[in-house]
Amino acid sequence: MRPDLPSLLRRITDDAFAENDWGAPADYIPELARIKPAQFGIAVAPATGDVMTAGDATTPFSVQSVTKVFTLAIALGRSGDQLWKRVGREPSGRAFNSIMQLEQEQGRPRNPFINAGAIVTTDQVLDQREPKEALAEIVRFVRAAAGNEDIHINDRVAASEAAHGHRNAALAHFLAAYGNLRNTPERTLGTYYHHCAIEMSARDLALAGRFLVDAPGLPRLISRTRIRRINALMMTCGHYDGSGDFAYRVGIPAKSGVGGGILAVVPGIASIAVWSPGLNRYGNSLRGTHALAQLSTAMEWSVF
Ligand SMILES: NC(=O)CC[C@H](N)C(=O)O
């Protein structure tokens, strides 16, 4: 028998706080490095009924790479399958910020969820517009999905990343060298850092993820075909070189970010967000991954 969800969320949260090993926050973005690791929040937004939360579920955090899901939806909405000429749909088997593969594969990133692929997606969303117009579109989309007009970009986090963004700058320049960037590396990177610096709580993120659940009555921001495809990419590529292990342990489409957030989707059933800022060796939330494994096992939510 499946357990009662609110008490399961409380139990998962108690288990997280009983642990000693929280992992380490991202150290290459100074504004994120100083966040206390021992924090944990979880939220489940079911297809029908109210959102349920436990732990630090209303504390805002930097969603970082989780925004790649939203920018992908927007890029596909603006230019459809044209995007796939510039970026692939295969797992990379490499770290999110790997440079080597991009050179080997002549500037066409493996997928839209590694940094190189997300920089291309951002460039596509930017089109020939001013960065602030593209950012306004991204923030509007996220606010509409979450139903919260207060969601915003933390400029300090964006500036902190820009000041230390040598690897991303290298990736953007590689892309430009292979003719796979339409805007200057500086403009595209500035836009990319700012959308990565969107801040919201686990509760808001779970609500924002409902557009990928595909159930009657939920906000319909993109077509069903696109929902299915974005979920497929989240399943295969959402955790970088940890994607196989995540599918094995959790078994649902999900996207992580170095701010410690993970957005996960149980198709037709619920959107889930967890946040715990300490990361595992793949750069994915350590306690967050563990919590999702507990939740999907107890609820029998694995799609397999
Ligand atoms: N995995 C992540 O969340 C990485 C996002 C971060 N902004 C970066 O570009 O490095």
py3Dmol code that shows the C-alpha trace and the ligand (Angstrom):
import py3Dmol

protein = """\
ATOM      1  CA  MET A   1       0.000   0.000   0.000  1.00  0.00           C
ATOM      2  CA  ARG A   2       1.259   3.490  -0.834  1.00  0.00           C
ATOM      3  CA  PRO A   3       1.924   5.708   2.186  1.00  0.00           C
ATOM      4  CA  ASP A   4       0.109   8.938   2.900  1.00  0.00           C
ATOM      5  CA  LEU A   5       2.073  11.618   0.987  1.00  0.00           C
ATOM      6  CA  PRO A   6       2.272  14.449   3.580  1.00  0.00           C
ATOM      7  CA  SER A   7       3.599  12.086   6.264  1.00  0.00           C
ATOM      8  CA  LEU A   8       6.008  10.509   3.761  1.00  0.00           C
ATOM      9  CA  LEU A   9       7.395  13.977   2.924  1.00  0.00           C
ATOM     10  CA  ARG A  10       7.870  14.670   6.651  1.00  0.00           C
ATOM     11  CA  ARG A  11       9.636  11.334   7.109  1.00  0.00           C
ATOM     12  CA  ILE A  12      11.940  11.965   4.118  1.00  0.00           C
ATOM     13  CA  THR A  13      12.768  15.413   5.537  1.00  0.00           C
ATOM     14  CA  ASP A  14      13.497  13.990   9.008  1.00  0.00           C
ATOM     15  CA  ASP A  15      15.748  11.364   7.416  1.00  0.00           C
ATOM     16  CA  ALA A  16      17.640  14.078   5.497  1.00  0.00           C
ATOM     17  CA  PHE A  17      18.227  16.126   8.654  1.00  0.00           C
ATOM     18  CA  ALA A  18      19.421  12.998  10.496  1.00  0.00           C
ATOM     19  CA  GLU A  19      22.315  12.636   8.014  1.00  0.00           C
ATOM     20  CA  ASN A  20      25.806  13.998   8.604  1.00  0.00           C
ATOM     21  CA  ASP A  21      26.995  14.020   5.010  1.00  0.00           C
ATOM     22  CA  TRP A  22      25.410  16.901   3.097  1.00  0.00           C
ATOM     23  CA  GLY A  23      27.923  17.174   0.243  1.00  0.00           C
ATOM     24  CA  ALA A  24      29.493  20.516  -0.653  1.00  0.00           C
ATOM     25  CA  PRO A  25      27.842  23.553  -2.288  1.00  0.00           C
ATOM     26  CA  ALA A  26      29.165  24.577  -5.727  1.00  0.00           C
ATOM     27  CA  ASP A  27      32.532  26.210  -5.060  1.00  0.00           C
ATOM     28  CA  TYR A  28      33.165  27.883  -8.422  1.00  0.00           C
ATOM     29  CA  ILE A  29      30.379  30.451  -7.970  1.00  0.00           C
ATOM     30  CA  PRO A  30      31.363  32.369  -4.789  1.00  0.00           C
ATOM     31  CA  GLU A  31      27.778  33.502  -4.066  1.00  0.00           C
ATOM     32  CA  LEU A  32      26.699  29.823  -3.961  1.00  0.00           C
ATOM     33  CA  ALA A  33      29.801  28.565  -2.121  1.00  0.00           C
ATOM     34  CA  ARG A  34      28.816  30.414   1.067  1.00  0.00           C
ATOM     35  CA  ILE A  35      25.366  28.809   1.380  1.00  0.00           C
ATOM     36  CA  LYS A  36      24.929  26.547   4.431  1.00  0.00           C
ATOM     37  CA  PRO A  37      24.768  22.930   3.164  1.00  0.00           C
ATOM     38  CA  ALA A  38      22.526  21.538   5.935  1.00  0.00           C
ATOM     39  CA  GLN A  39      19.246  22.712   4.399  1.00  0.00           C
ATOM     40  CA  PHE A  40      16.562  20.592   2.784  1.00  0.00           C
ATOM     41  CA  GLY A  41      13.138  21.290   1.321  1.00  0.00           C
ATOM     42  CA  ILE A  42      10.731  19.228  -0.751  1.00  0.00           C
ATOM     43  CA  ALA A  43       7.448  20.028  -2.523  1.00  0.00           C
ATOM     44  CA  VAL A  44       5.018  17.900  -4.514  1.00  0.00           C
ATOM     45  CA  ALA A  45       2.438  19.547  -6.788  1.00  0.00           C
ATOM     46  CA  PRO A  46      -0.020  16.792  -7.731  1.00  0.00           C
ATOM     47  CA  ALA A  47      -2.064  16.950 -10.947  1.00  0.00           C
ATOM     48  CA  THR A  48      -5.134  17.408  -8.794  1.00  0.00           C
ATOM     49  CA  GLY A  49      -5.138  18.902  -5.314  1.00  0.00           C
ATOM     50  CA  ASP A  50      -2.914  21.253  -3.392  1.00  0.00           C
ATOM     51  CA  VAL A  51       0.851  21.437  -3.301  1.00  0.00           C
ATOM     52  CA  MET A  52       2.395  19.592  -0.316  1.00  0.00           C
ATOM     53  CA  THR A  53       5.673  20.646   1.272  1.00  0.00           C
ATOM     54  CA  ALA A  54       8.115  19.723   4.023  1.00  0.00           C
ATOM     55  CA  GLY A  55      11.360  21.201   5.366  1.00  0.00           C
ATOM     56  CA  ASP A  56      12.831  24.395   3.864  1.00  0.00           C
ATOM     57  CA  ALA A  57      10.374  24.423   0.975  1.00  0.00           C
ATOM     58  CA  THR A  58       9.761  28.178   0.969  1.00  0.00           C
ATOM     59  CA  THR A  59      13.413  29.268   1.074  1.00  0.00           C
ATOM     60  CA  PRO A  60      14.416  30.784  -2.293  1.00  0.00           C
ATOM     61  CA  PHE A  61      17.485  29.254  -3.957  1.00  0.00           C
ATOM     62  CA  SER A  62      19.370  29.684  -7.218  1.00  0.00           C
ATOM     63  CA  VAL A  63      17.809  27.311  -9.732  1.00  0.00           C
ATOM     64  CA  GLN A  64      20.852  27.354 -12.059  1.00  0.00           C
ATOM     65  CA  SER A  65      20.676  24.544 -14.641  1.00  0.00           C
ATOM     66  CA  VAL A  66      17.057  23.744 -13.859  1.00  0.00           C
ATOM     67  CA  THR A  67      16.285  26.847 -15.978  1.00  0.00           C
ATOM     68  CA  LYS A  68      17.616  24.916 -18.973  1.00  0.00           C
ATOM     69  CA  VAL A  69      14.264  23.122 -19.047  1.00  0.00           C
ATOM     70  CA  PHE A  70      12.391  26.412 -19.394  1.00  0.00           C
ATOM     71  CA  THR A  71      14.793  27.889 -21.969  1.00  0.00           C
ATOM     72  CA  LEU A  72      14.548  24.674 -23.988  1.00  0.00           C
ATOM     73  CA  ALA A  73      10.741  24.918 -23.995  1.00  0.00           C
ATOM     74  CA  ILE A  74      10.974  28.555 -25.126  1.00  0.00           C
ATOM     75  CA  ALA A  75      13.612  27.856 -27.804  1.00  0.00           C
ATOM     76  CA  LEU A  76      11.502  25.010 -29.243  1.00  0.00           C
ATOM     77  CA  GLY A  77       8.459  27.276 -29.149  1.00  0.00           C
ATOM     78  CA  ARG A  78      10.280  30.023 -31.046  1.00  0.00           C
ATOM     79  CA  SER A  79      12.095  27.974 -33.667  1.00  0.00           C
ATOM     80  CA  GLY A  80      10.849  24.381 -33.452  1.00  0.00           C
ATOM     81  CA  ASP A  81      13.085  21.599 -34.759  1.00  0.00           C
ATOM     82  CA  GLN A  82      15.592  24.107 -36.195  1.00  0.00           C
ATOM     83  CA  LEU A  83      17.269  23.954 -32.786  1.00  0.00           C
ATOM     84  CA  TRP A  84      18.354  20.337 -33.387  1.00  0.00           C
ATOM     85  CA  LYS A  85      20.618  21.438 -36.224  1.00  0.00           C
ATOM     86  CA  ARG A  86      22.722  23.186 -33.605  1.00  0.00           C
ATOM     87  CA  VAL A  87      22.510  20.828 -30.606  1.00  0.00           C
ATOM     88  CA  GLY A  88      22.093  17.056 -30.212  1.00  0.00           C
ATOM     89  CA  ARG A  89      19.809  14.852 -28.128  1.00  0.00           C
ATOM     90  CA  GLU A  90      22.218  12.276 -26.731  1.00  0.00           C
ATOM     91  CA  PRO A  91      23.552  11.868 -23.181  1.00  0.00           C
ATOM     92  CA  SER A  92      27.080  13.239 -22.912  1.00  0.00           C
ATOM     93  CA  GLY A  93      28.556  10.880 -20.317  1.00  0.00           C
ATOM     94  CA  ARG A  94      30.697  13.850 -19.268  1.00  0.00           C
ATOM     95  CA  ALA A  95      30.638  16.589 -16.658  1.00  0.00           C
ATOM     96  CA  PHE A  96      28.209  19.444 -17.286  1.00  0.00           C
ATOM     97  CA  ASN A  97      31.010  21.878 -18.093  1.00  0.00           C
ATOM     98  CA  SER A  98      33.224  19.546 -20.144  1.00  0.00           C
ATOM     99  CA  ILE A  99      35.157  21.225 -22.945  1.00  0.00           C
ATOM    100  CA  MET A 100      36.818  18.183 -24.563  1.00  0.00           C
ATOM    101  CA  GLN A 101      33.715  16.688 -26.200  1.00  0.00           C
ATOM    102  CA  LEU A 102      32.758  20.004 -27.775  1.00  0.00           C
ATOM    103  CA  GLU A 103      36.040  20.158 -29.630  1.00  0.00           C
ATOM    104  CA  GLN A 104      35.902  16.490 -30.638  1.00  0.00           C
ATOM    105  CA  GLU A 105      32.408  16.962 -32.052  1.00  0.00           C
ATOM    106  CA  GLN A 106      33.158  20.198 -33.891  1.00  0.00           C
ATOM    107  CA  GLY A 107      31.124  22.595 -31.828  1.00  0.00           C
ATOM    108  CA  ARG A 108      27.756  20.766 -31.791  1.00  0.00           C
ATOM    109  CA  PRO A 109      26.939  20.096 -28.127  1.00  0.00           C
ATOM    110  CA  ARG A 110      25.559  16.658 -27.245  1.00  0.00           C
ATOM    111  CA  ASN A 111      22.338  17.916 -25.627  1.00  0.00           C
ATOM    112  CA  PRO A 112      20.623  21.107 -24.415  1.00  0.00           C
ATOM    113  CA  PHE A 113      21.216  20.366 -20.715  1.00  0.00           C
ATOM    114  CA  ILE A 114      25.024  20.413 -20.583  1.00  0.00           C
ATOM    115  CA  ASN A 115      26.443  23.941 -20.390  1.00  0.00           C
ATOM    116  CA  ALA A 116      27.576  24.076 -24.047  1.00  0.00           C
ATOM    117  CA  GLY A 117      24.106  22.977 -25.214  1.00  0.00           C
ATOM    118  CA  ALA A 118      22.353  25.445 -22.920  1.00  0.00           C
ATOM    119  CA  ILE A 119      24.555  28.265 -24.212  1.00  0.00           C
ATOM    120  CA  VAL A 120      23.394  27.399 -27.766  1.00  0.00           C
ATOM    121  CA  THR A 121      19.764  27.221 -26.591  1.00  0.00           C
ATOM    122  CA  THR A 122      20.166  30.616 -24.916  1.00  0.00           C
ATOM    123  CA  ASP A 123      21.645  32.011 -28.135  1.00  0.00           C
ATOM    124  CA  GLN A 124      18.583  30.696 -30.003  1.00  0.00           C
ATOM    125  CA  VAL A 125      16.186  32.280 -27.481  1.00  0.00           C
ATOM    126  CA  LEU A 126      18.158  35.527 -27.671  1.00  0.00           C
ATOM    127  CA  ASP A 127      17.809  35.581 -31.450  1.00  0.00           C
ATOM    128  CA  GLN A 128      18.693  39.128 -32.496  1.00  0.00           C
ATOM    129  CA  ARG A 129      17.009  40.700 -29.464  1.00  0.00           C
ATOM    130  CA  GLU A 130      18.381  42.657 -26.561  1.00  0.00           C
ATOM    131  CA  PRO A 131      19.340  40.341 -23.655  1.00  0.00           C
ATOM    132  CA  LYS A 132      16.798  42.064 -21.422  1.00  0.00           C
ATOM    133  CA  GLU A 133      13.962  41.214 -23.821  1.00  0.00           C
ATOM    134  CA  ALA A 134      14.941  37.544 -23.909  1.00  0.00           C
ATOM    135  CA  LEU A 135      15.331  37.477 -20.122  1.00  0.00           C
ATOM    136  CA  ALA A 136      11.931  39.100 -19.703  1.00  0.00           C
ATOM    137  CA  GLU A 137      10.427  36.328 -21.851  1.00  0.00           C
ATOM    138  CA  ILE A 138      12.131  33.622 -19.768  1.00  0.00           C
ATOM    139  CA  VAL A 139      11.069  35.157 -16.447  1.00  0.00           C
ATOM    140  CA  ARG A 140       7.522  35.629 -17.773  1.00  0.00           C
ATOM    141  CA  PHE A 141       7.354  31.962 -18.748  1.00  0.00           C
ATOM    142  CA  VAL A 142       8.609  30.784 -15.335  1.00  0.00           C
ATOM    143  CA  ARG A 143       6.237  33.132 -13.474  1.00  0.00           C
ATOM    144  CA  ALA A 144       3.277  31.975 -15.581  1.00  0.00           C
ATOM    145  CA  ALA A 145       4.182  28.327 -15.015  1.00  0.00           C
ATOM    146  CA  ALA A 146       4.533  28.804 -11.244  1.00  0.00           C
ATOM    147  CA  GLY A 147       1.658  31.270 -10.913  1.00  0.00           C
ATOM    148  CA  ASN A 148       3.908  33.610  -8.911  1.00  0.00           C
ATOM    149  CA  GLU A 149       4.770  37.105 -10.138  1.00  0.00           C
ATOM    150  CA  ASP A 150       7.473  37.545  -7.469  1.00  0.00           C
ATOM    151  CA  ILE A 151       9.984  35.138  -9.025  1.00  0.00           C
ATOM    152  CA  HIS A 152      13.071  37.142  -9.979  1.00  0.00           C
ATOM    153  CA  ILE A 153      16.708  37.040 -11.089  1.00  0.00           C
ATOM    154  CA  ASN A 154      19.392  37.490  -8.420  1.00  0.00           C
ATOM    155  CA  ASP A 155      21.851  39.873 -10.115  1.00  0.00           C
ATOM    156  CA  ARG A 156      24.523  39.259  -7.475  1.00  0.00           C
ATOM    157  CA  VAL A 157      24.624  35.543  -8.335  1.00  0.00           C
ATOM    158  CA  ALA A 158      24.777  36.323 -12.076  1.00  0.00           C
ATOM    159  CA  ALA A 159      27.647  38.791 -11.509  1.00  0.00           C
ATOM    160  CA  SER A 160      29.448  36.335  -9.240  1.00  0.00           C
ATOM    161  CA  GLU A 161      29.293  33.631 -11.896  1.00  0.00           C
ATOM    162  CA  ALA A 162      30.315  36.014 -14.689  1.00  0.00           C
ATOM    163  CA  ALA A 163      33.389  37.074 -12.709  1.00  0.00           C
ATOM    164  CA  HIS A 164      34.537  33.444 -12.458  1.00  0.00           C
ATOM    165  CA  GLY A 165      33.060  32.070 -15.681  1.00  0.00           C
ATOM    166  CA  HIS A 166      36.220  31.106 -17.522  1.00  0.00           C
ATOM    167  CA  ARG A 167      35.034  27.620 -18.443  1.00  0.00           C
ATOM    168  CA  ASN A 168      31.718  28.838 -19.828  1.00  0.00           C
ATOM    169  CA  ALA A 169      33.563  31.595 -21.693  1.00  0.00           C
ATOM    170  CA  ALA A 170      35.816  28.905 -23.186  1.00  0.00           C
ATOM    171  CA  LEU A 171      32.754  26.900 -24.268  1.00  0.00           C
ATOM    172  CA  ALA A 172      31.091  29.970 -25.809  1.00  0.00           C
ATOM    173  CA  HIS A 173      34.234  30.870 -27.727  1.00  0.00           C
ATOM    174  CA  PHE A 174      34.577  27.286 -28.993  1.00  0.00           C
ATOM    175  CA  LEU A 175      30.970  27.460 -30.196  1.00  0.00           C
ATOM    176  CA  ALA A 176      31.686  30.777 -31.913  1.00  0.00           C
ATOM    177  CA  ALA A 177      34.831  29.349 -33.520  1.00  0.00           C
ATOM    178  CA  TYR A 178      32.720  26.552 -35.036  1.00  0.00           C
ATOM    179  CA  GLY A 179      30.099  29.027 -36.249  1.00  0.00           C
ATOM    180  CA  ASN A 180      27.487  27.795 -33.755  1.00  0.00           C
ATOM    181  CA  LEU A 181      26.797  31.130 -32.025  1.00  0.00           C
ATOM    182  CA  ARG A 182      24.804  33.977 -33.582  1.00  0.00           C
ATOM    183  CA  ASN A 183      25.335  36.563 -30.891  1.00  0.00           C
ATOM    184  CA  THR A 184      28.689  37.485 -29.391  1.00  0.00           C
ATOM    185  CA  PRO A 185      29.931  35.151 -26.639  1.00  0.00           C
ATOM    186  CA  GLU A 186      29.596  38.057 -24.160  1.00  0.00           C
ATOM    187  CA  ARG A 187      25.940  38.742 -24.956  1.00  0.00           C
ATOM    188  CA  THR A 188      24.960  35.078 -24.935  1.00  0.00           C
ATOM    189  CA  LEU A 189      26.872  34.353 -21.723  1.00  0.00           C
ATOM    190  CA  GLY A 190      25.410  37.409 -19.980  1.00  0.00           C
ATOM    191  CA  THR A 191      21.917  36.171 -20.835  1.00  0.00           C
ATOM    192  CA  TYR A 192      22.808  32.611 -19.794  1.00  0.00           C
ATOM    193  CA  TYR A 193      24.223  33.657 -16.385  1.00  0.00           C
ATOM    194  CA  HIS A 194      21.168  35.766 -15.680  1.00  0.00           C
ATOM    195  CA  HIS A 195      18.608  33.064 -16.428  1.00  0.00           C
ATOM    196  CA  CYS A 196      20.645  30.562 -14.380  1.00  0.00           C
ATOM    197  CA  ALA A 197      20.411  33.087 -11.504  1.00  0.00           C
ATOM    198  CA  ILE A 198      16.601  32.919 -11.326  1.00  0.00           C
ATOM    199  CA  GLU A 199      15.636  32.322  -7.716  1.00  0.00           C
ATOM    200  CA  MET A 200      12.613  30.544  -6.316  1.00  0.00           C
ATOM    201  CA  SER A 201      11.605  28.135  -3.577  1.00  0.00           C
ATOM    202  CA  ALA A 202      11.060  24.380  -3.910  1.00  0.00           C
ATOM    203  CA  ARG A 203       7.337  25.098  -3.595  1.00  0.00           C
ATOM    204  CA  ASP A 204       7.427  27.500  -6.560  1.00  0.00           C
ATOM    205  CA  LEU A 205       9.592  25.159  -8.599  1.00  0.00           C
ATOM    206  CA  ALA A 206       7.197  22.240  -8.073  1.00  0.00           C
ATOM    207  CA  LEU A 207       4.344  24.485  -9.211  1.00  0.00           C
ATOM    208  CA  ALA A 208       6.381  25.715 -12.206  1.00  0.00           C
ATOM    209  CA  GLY A 209       7.060  22.116 -13.263  1.00  0.00           C
ATOM    210  CA  ARG A 210       3.376  21.274 -13.658  1.00  0.00           C
ATOM    211  CA  PHE A 211       3.510  22.306 -17.327  1.00  0.00           C
ATOM    212  CA  LEU A 212       5.493  19.096 -17.938  1.00  0.00           C
ATOM    213  CA  VAL A 213       3.097  16.748 -16.132  1.00  0.00           C
ATOM    214  CA  ASP A 214       0.473  16.495 -18.896  1.00  0.00           C
ATOM    215  CA  ALA A 215      -2.737  15.959 -16.955  1.00  0.00           C
ATOM    216  CA  PRO A 216      -6.197  17.460 -17.449  1.00  0.00           C
ATOM    217  CA  GLY A 217      -6.756  20.758 -15.675  1.00  0.00           C
ATOM    218  CA  LEU A 218      -3.084  21.771 -15.494  1.00  0.00           C
ATOM    219  CA  PRO A 219      -1.683  24.880 -17.221  1.00  0.00           C
ATOM    220  CA  ARG A 220      -0.931  23.987 -20.855  1.00  0.00           C
ATOM    221  CA  LEU A 221       2.073  26.065 -21.944  1.00  0.00           C
ATOM    222  CA  ILE A 222       3.471  23.708 -24.609  1.00  0.00           C
ATOM    223  CA  SER A 223       2.107  20.887 -26.760  1.00  0.00           C
ATOM    224  CA  ARG A 224       1.828  17.282 -25.517  1.00  0.00           C
ATOM    225  CA  THR A 225       4.424  16.160 -28.041  1.00  0.00           C
ATOM    226  CA  ARG A 226       6.911  18.692 -26.673  1.00  0.00           C
ATOM    227  CA  ILE A 227       6.131  17.690 -23.084  1.00  0.00           C
ATOM    228  CA  ARG A 228       6.971  14.082 -23.940  1.00  0.00           C
ATOM    229  CA  ARG A 229      10.195  15.078 -25.694  1.00  0.00           C
ATOM    230  CA  ILE A 230      11.436  17.392 -22.954  1.00  0.00           C
ATOM    231  CA  ASN A 231      10.727  14.647 -20.394  1.00  0.00           C
ATOM    232  CA  ALA A 232      12.718  12.181 -22.513  1.00  0.00           C
ATOM    233  CA  LEU A 233      15.690  14.554 -22.529  1.00  0.00           C
ATOM    234  CA  MET A 234      15.387  15.109 -18.772  1.00  0.00           C
ATOM    235  CA  MET A 235      15.432  11.351 -18.232  1.00  0.00           C
ATOM    236  CA  THR A 236      18.453  10.724 -20.473  1.00  0.00           C
ATOM    237  CA  CYS A 237      20.490  13.901 -19.934  1.00  0.00           C
ATOM    238  CA  GLY A 238      19.096  15.793 -16.897  1.00  0.00           C
ATOM    239  CA  HIS A 239      21.842  14.689 -14.493  1.00  0.00           C
ATOM    240  CA  TYR A 240      24.840  14.798 -16.858  1.00  0.00           C
ATOM    241  CA  ASP A 241      27.172  11.841 -16.284  1.00  0.00           C
ATOM    242  CA  GLY A 242      24.961  10.872 -13.324  1.00  0.00           C
ATOM    243  CA  SER A 243      21.861  10.417 -15.521  1.00  0.00           C
ATOM    244  CA  GLY A 244      22.094   6.618 -15.736  1.00  0.00           C
ATOM    245  CA  ASP A 245      22.419   6.238 -11.985  1.00  0.00           C
ATOM    246  CA  PHE A 246      19.531   8.665 -11.415  1.00  0.00           C
ATOM    247  CA  ALA A 247      17.295   6.667 -13.803  1.00  0.00           C
ATOM    248  CA  TYR A 248      18.323   3.485 -11.978  1.00  0.00           C
ATOM    249  CA  ARG A 249      17.661   4.842  -8.485  1.00  0.00           C
ATOM    250  CA  VAL A 250      14.748   7.226  -9.083  1.00  0.00           C
ATOM    251  CA  GLY A 251      13.283   6.337 -12.487  1.00  0.00           C
ATOM    252  CA  ILE A 252      11.547   9.604 -13.398  1.00  0.00           C
ATOM    253  CA  PRO A 253      12.530  12.506 -15.687  1.00  0.00           C
ATOM    254  CA  ALA A 254      14.366  15.206 -13.743  1.00  0.00           C
ATOM    255  CA  LYS A 255      16.722  18.139 -14.126  1.00  0.00           C
ATOM    256  CA  SER A 256      19.274  19.240 -11.542  1.00  0.00           C
ATOM    257  CA  GLY A 257      21.147  22.498 -10.954  1.00  0.00           C
ATOM    258  CA  VAL A 258      24.319  23.390  -9.040  1.00  0.00           C
ATOM    259  CA  GLY A 259      22.229  25.514  -6.671  1.00  0.00           C
ATOM    260  CA  GLY A 260      21.114  22.137  -5.245  1.00  0.00           C
ATOM    261  CA  GLY A 261      17.640  22.093  -6.781  1.00  0.00           C
ATOM    262  CA  ILE A 262      16.095  19.225  -8.735  1.00  0.00           C
ATOM    263  CA  LEU A 263      12.835  19.396 -10.675  1.00  0.00           C
ATOM    264  CA  ALA A 264      11.304  15.956 -11.281  1.00  0.00           C
ATOM    265  CA  VAL A 265       8.190  14.970 -13.195  1.00  0.00           C
ATOM    266  CA  VAL A 266       5.944  11.961 -12.635  1.00  0.00           C
ATOM    267  CA  PRO A 267       4.133  11.929 -15.998  1.00  0.00           C
ATOM    268  CA  GLY A 268       0.391  12.410 -15.570  1.00  0.00           C
ATOM    269  CA  ILE A 269       0.692  12.446 -11.776  1.00  0.00           C
ATOM    270  CA  ALA A 270       2.829  15.178 -10.194  1.00  0.00           C
ATOM    271  CA  SER A 271       5.634  17.680 -10.370  1.00  0.00           C
ATOM    272  CA  ILE A 272       8.238  17.492  -7.589  1.00  0.00           C
ATOM    273  CA  ALA A 273      10.980  19.860  -6.489  1.00  0.00           C
ATOM    274  CA  VAL A 274      13.695  19.213  -3.924  1.00  0.00           C
ATOM    275  CA  TRP A 275      16.403  21.513  -2.723  1.00  0.00           C
ATOM    276  CA  SER A 276      19.515  20.842  -0.681  1.00  0.00           C
ATOM    277  CA  PRO A 277      22.591  22.878  -1.631  1.00  0.00           C
ATOM    278  CA  GLY A 278      25.300  20.249  -0.987  1.00  0.00           C
ATOM    279  CA  LEU A 279      26.272  18.409  -4.180  1.00  0.00           C
ATOM    280  CA  ASN A 280      27.519  14.915  -5.038  1.00  0.00           C
ATOM    281  CA  ARG A 281      30.475  14.277  -7.331  1.00  0.00           C
ATOM    282  CA  TYR A 282      28.387  14.839 -10.453  1.00  0.00           C
ATOM    283  CA  GLY A 283      27.290  18.301  -9.295  1.00  0.00           C
ATOM    284  CA  ASN A 284      23.764  17.114  -8.413  1.00  0.00           C
ATOM    285  CA  SER A 285      22.162  17.634  -4.987  1.00  0.00           C
ATOM    286  CA  LEU A 286      23.310  14.820  -2.688  1.00  0.00           C
ATOM    287  CA  ARG A 287      20.391  14.768  -0.224  1.00  0.00           C
ATOM    288  CA  GLY A 288      17.970  15.829  -2.964  1.00  0.00           C
ATOM    289  CA  THR A 289      18.809  12.793  -5.102  1.00  0.00           C
ATOM    290  CA  HIS A 290      18.521  10.529  -2.091  1.00  0.00           C
ATOM    291  CA  ALA A 291      15.141  12.014  -1.156  1.00  0.00           C
ATOM    292  CA  LEU A 292      13.772  11.527  -4.671  1.00  0.00           C
ATOM    293  CA  ALA A 293      14.878   7.886  -4.603  1.00  0.00           C
ATOM    294  CA  GLN A 294      13.008   7.409  -1.301  1.00  0.00           C
ATOM    295  CA  LEU A 295       9.909   9.189  -2.626  1.00  0.00           C
ATOM    296  CA  SER A 296       9.669   7.407  -5.967  1.00  0.00           C
ATOM    297  CA  THR A 297      10.307   4.014  -4.359  1.00  0.00           C
ATOM    298  CA  ALA A 298       7.667   4.504  -1.652  1.00  0.00           C
ATOM    299  CA  MET A 299       5.092   5.881  -4.112  1.00  0.00           C
ATOM    300  CA  GLU A 300       6.012   3.395  -6.884  1.00  0.00           C
ATOM    301  CA  TRP A 301       6.486   6.349  -9.200  1.00  0.00           C
ATOM    302  CA  SER A 302       9.353   4.994 -11.308  1.00  0.00           C
ATOM    303  CA  VAL A 303       8.171   4.915 -14.930  1.00  0.00           C
ATOM    304  CA  PHE A 304       9.941   1.590 -15.438  1.00  0.00           C
TER     305      PHE A 304
END
"""
ligand_1 = """\
10
LIG
N 24.938 22.440 -13.504
C 24.620 23.719 -13.384
O 23.690 24.081 -12.697
C 25.535 24.671 -14.076
C 24.942 26.061 -14.236
C 25.950 27.148 -14.023
N 25.322 28.421 -14.280
C 27.138 26.978 -14.966
O 27.054 27.432 -16.066
O 28.133 26.403 -14.631
"""
view = py3Dmol.view(width=600, height=400)
view.addModel(protein, "pdb")
view.setStyle({"model": 0}, {"cartoon": {"style": "trace"}})
view.addModel(ligand_1, "xyz")
view.setStyle({"model": 1}, {"stick": {}})
view.zoomTo()
view.show()
